[in-house]
């Protein structure tokens, strides 16, 4: 009854099944490991941001460029406030509002974007508090430039004058006549009564779309293992039924009925 398992066709099927099952298990385990690594990175990054609040601030120049190790760290920089912009579509405490972003001209001549705080509602330049005048020294959490379209950052264009969708050097350099640091700082305490914007974990270290893609791929690989086993048993059952029908002489009768 099962002599067909020794035919070349079934040898090929069996070899394919025996190779594909461990391969799929390996790939599924690898994708699961990638997801677990991202979970651990997210936990580590969150703890780093939390712990950095209690660390002594260091000069900005010592912490650049922004990396996963320096993101969220407290920095201090001295300069004079210049152009002020509003960043619409930012949520805080489950409320929609906007950031008040002011560029700080440092001694180097470059400008550092400073998020002085958050206000609820639609962006309104008249409601945004003016920055302090004269030379100031600010302290806050260092953040990497945002990428439009990632992590909820808007990629919207055509905003009104005085607004920017993303806090990035690439976006801001087109709005001001001087160079901009490839980083930004959020104040630990909101300026002029505004709410402080909490520091976020560094890019590519959170439970983002890539992490859940890894989890989805894990499910797909393990599902394929079940599919391969199911198809093997289905083919086996079909072959056994065909062999039984052949022994009973039903296959020829069925073929003659089809031809007729």
C-alpha positions as CSV (number, residue, x, y, z in Angstrom):
1,X,0.0,0.0,0.0
2,X,2.8,2.4,0.9
3,X,5.3,1.3,-1.7
4,X,4.7,4.5,-3.6
5,X,6.8,6.3,-0.9
6,X,9.9,4.7,-2.5
7,X,9.2,6.3,-5.9
8,X,11.5,9.1,-7.1
9,X,8.6,11.6,-7.0
10,X,7.9,10.8,-3.3
11,X,11.6,10.8,-2.5
12,X,11.7,14.4,-3.8
13,X,8.6,15.3,-1.7
14,X,9.9,13.8,1.4
15,X,13.3,15.4,1.1
16,X,11.7,18.8,0.5
17,X,9.5,18.4,3.6
18,X,12.4,17.2,5.8
19,X,14.5,20.2,4.7
20,X,11.8,22.9,4.7
21,X,10.5,22.2,8.3
22,X,13.8,22.8,10.1
23,X,14.5,25.8,7.8
24,X,11.2,27.4,8.6
25,X,11.6,26.8,12.3
26,X,15.1,28.3,12.1
27,X,13.8,31.4,10.3
28,X,10.8,31.8,12.6
29,X,13.1,31.5,15.6
30,X,15.5,34.1,14.1
31,X,12.6,36.6,13.5
32,X,11.3,36.0,17.0
33,X,14.8,36.7,18.3
34,X,14.9,40.0,16.3
35,X,11.6,41.0,17.9
36,X,12.9,40.2,21.4
37,X,16.1,42.2,20.7
38,X,14.0,45.2,19.7
39,X,11.9,44.8,22.9
40,X,15.1,44.8,24.9
41,X,16.4,47.8,23.0
42,X,13.2,49.6,23.7
43,X,13.4,48.8,27.4
44,X,17.0,49.8,27.6
45,X,16.4,53.1,25.7
46,X,13.5,54.0,27.9
47,X,15.5,53.3,31.0
48,X,18.4,55.4,29.6
49,X,16.1,58.4,29.0
50,X,14.7,58.1,32.5
51,X,18.1,57.8,34.2
52,X,19.6,60.6,32.1
53,X,17.3,63.1,33.8
54,X,19.3,62.8,37.0
55,X,22.7,63.0,35.4
56,X,24.8,66.2,35.4
57,X,24.5,68.0,32.1
58,X,27.5,68.1,29.8
59,X,28.6,70.6,27.1
60,X,26.8,70.1,23.8
61,X,30.0,69.7,21.9
62,X,31.0,66.6,23.9
63,X,27.8,64.8,23.1
64,X,27.7,65.2,19.3
65,X,26.9,63.6,17.0
66,X,23.7,62.1,18.5
67,X,23.8,58.4,18.9
68,X,21.8,55.8,20.8
69,X,24.3,56.3,23.7
70,X,24.0,60.1,23.8
71,X,20.3,60.5,22.9
72,X,18.3,61.6,25.9
73,X,21.4,62.8,27.8
74,X,21.3,66.2,29.5
75,X,23.4,68.9,27.8
76,X,24.0,72.5,28.3
77,X,24.7,75.2,25.7
78,X,25.0,79.0,25.8
79,X,23.8,81.4,23.1
80,X,21.1,83.9,22.1
81,X,17.6,83.0,21.0
82,X,16.7,83.8,17.4
83,X,13.9,82.7,15.0
84,X,10.9,81.0,16.6
85,X,8.8,78.4,14.8
86,X,5.8,76.3,15.6
87,X,5.6,72.5,15.1
88,X,1.9,71.5,14.6
89,X,0.3,68.2,15.1
90,X,2.1,67.1,18.3
91,X,0.2,65.2,21.0
92,X,0.9,65.4,24.7
93,X,-1.2,63.8,27.5
94,X,-3.7,62.6,24.9
95,X,-4.3,66.2,23.7
96,X,-3.5,67.7,20.3
97,X,-1.3,70.8,20.3
98,X,2.0,72.1,19.0
99,X,5.6,72.6,20.0
100,X,7.2,76.0,20.4
101,X,10.6,75.7,18.8
102,X,13.2,78.5,19.1
103,X,16.6,78.4,17.5
104,X,19.5,79.2,19.8
105,X,22.5,80.8,18.1
106,X,25.5,79.3,19.8
107,X,29.0,80.8,19.9
108,X,30.0,78.5,17.0
109,X,27.6,80.4,14.8
110,X,25.4,77.4,14.3
111,X,21.8,77.3,15.6
112,X,20.5,74.6,18.0
113,X,16.7,73.9,17.8
114,X,15.3,74.2,21.3
115,X,11.8,73.0,22.1
116,X,10.8,75.3,24.9
117,X,7.5,73.7,25.5
118,X,4.1,72.5,24.3
119,X,0.8,74.3,23.9
120,X,-2.7,72.9,23.3
121,X,-4.9,73.6,20.3
122,X,-4.0,74.9,16.8
123,X,-0.7,76.6,16.2
124,X,-1.0,80.3,17.0
125,X,2.1,82.5,16.9
126,X,0.3,85.1,19.0
127,X,-0.1,82.6,21.9
128,X,3.5,81.3,21.8
129,X,5.6,83.1,24.5
130,X,8.5,85.1,23.2
131,X,11.9,83.7,24.1
132,X,14.2,85.4,26.7
133,X,16.4,88.1,25.3
134,X,20.1,88.4,25.7
135,X,22.6,85.6,26.3
136,X,21.1,82.5,28.0
137,X,22.3,79.1,29.1
138,X,19.8,76.3,28.5
139,X,19.8,72.8,29.8
140,X,17.8,69.9,28.4
141,X,17.7,66.5,26.8
142,X,19.6,65.9,23.6
143,X,17.5,64.4,20.7
144,X,18.3,63.2,17.2
145,X,16.9,65.0,14.2
146,X,13.5,63.7,13.2
147,X,12.7,62.0,9.9
148,X,9.5,63.0,8.3
149,X,7.1,60.1,8.0
150,X,8.7,58.0,10.8
151,X,7.5,57.5,14.3
152,X,4.4,59.7,13.8
153,X,6.4,62.7,12.5
154,X,4.3,64.5,9.8
155,X,5.7,64.7,6.3
156,X,3.2,67.4,5.5
157,X,4.4,70.2,3.2
158,X,3.1,73.6,2.4
159,X,2.7,74.7,6.0
160,X,2.1,78.4,6.8
161,X,5.0,80.6,7.3
162,X,6.6,80.2,10.8
163,X,5.8,76.5,11.0
164,X,7.7,73.3,10.4
165,X,6.5,69.7,10.3
166,X,9.7,68.0,11.5
167,X,12.5,69.1,13.8
168,X,15.5,68.3,11.6
169,X,18.5,70.1,10.2
170,X,17.4,69.3,6.6
171,X,14.0,71.0,7.2
172,X,15.2,74.0,9.3
173,X,18.1,74.9,7.1
174,X,15.6,76.1,4.5
175,X,13.9,78.3,7.0
176,X,16.8,80.2,8.5
177,X,19.9,81.9,7.0
178,X,22.4,80.1,9.1
179,X,23.6,76.5,9.7
180,X,21.7,74.3,12.0
181,X,22.9,71.5,14.3
182,X,21.9,68.0,13.3
183,X,20.2,67.6,16.7
184,X,17.7,69.4,19.0
185,X,17.1,69.8,22.7
186,X,13.9,69.7,24.7
187,X,13.9,71.7,28.0
188,X,13.4,69.7,31.2
189,X,11.1,72.5,32.4
190,X,8.7,74.2,30.1
191,X,9.5,77.8,29.5
192,X,7.0,80.6,30.3
193,X,4.4,78.3,31.7
194,X,4.4,75.9,28.8
195,X,4.4,72.1,29.3
196,X,7.8,70.5,29.0
197,X,8.1,68.0,26.1
198,X,9.5,64.7,27.5
199,X,12.5,63.2,25.8
200,X,11.9,60.3,23.6
201,X,13.9,57.1,23.1
202,X,16.5,57.2,20.2
203,X,15.4,56.2,16.7
204,X,15.3,52.5,15.8
205,X,15.1,51.4,19.4
206,X,11.4,51.2,20.0
207,X,8.4,48.9,19.3
208,X,7.9,50.5,15.9
209,X,6.6,49.0,12.6
210,X,9.8,47.1,12.0
211,X,9.5,45.3,15.4
212,X,5.9,44.1,14.6
213,X,7.0,43.1,11.1
214,X,9.5,40.8,12.8
215,X,6.7,39.4,14.9
216,X,4.5,39.0,11.8
217,X,7.2,37.2,9.9
218,X,7.6,34.9,12.9
219,X,4.0,33.8,12.7
220,X,4.3,33.3,8.9
221,X,7.3,31.0,9.2
222,X,5.7,28.9,11.9
223,X,2.4,28.8,10.0
224,X,4.3,27.6,6.9
225,X,5.6,24.6,9.0
226,X,2.0,23.6,9.7
227,X,1.1,24.2,6.0
228,X,3.9,21.9,4.8
229,X,2.9,19.1,7.2
230,X,-0.7,19.5,6.3
231,X,0.0,19.3,2.6
232,X,2.3,16.2,3.1
233,X,-0.5,14.3,4.9
234,X,-3.0,15.5,2.3
235,X,-0.9,14.2,-0.6
236,X,-0.2,11.0,1.3
237,X,-3.9,10.4,1.9
238,X,-4.7,11.1,-1.7
239,X,-2.0,8.7,-2.9
240,X,-3.3,6.0,-0.5
241,X,-6.9,6.4,-1.7
242,X,-5.6,6.3,-5.3
243,X,-3.8,3.0,-4.6
244,X,-6.8,1.5,-2.9
245,X,-9.0,2.5,-5.9
246,X,-6.5,0.9,-8.2
247,X,-6.5,-2.4,-6.3
248,X,-10.3,-2.4,-6.5
249,X,-10.2,-1.6,-10.2
250,X,-12.0,1.7,-9.7
251,X,-9.5,3.9,-11.3
252,X,-10.0,2.4,-14.8
253,X,-13.8,2.6,-14.5
254,X,-13.5,6.2,-13.4
255,X,-11.2,7.1,-16.3
256,X,-13.6,5.4,-18.8
257,X,-16.5,7.4,-17.3
258,X,-14.5,10.7,-17.8
259,X,-13.6,9.8,-21.4
260,X,-17.3,9.0,-22.2
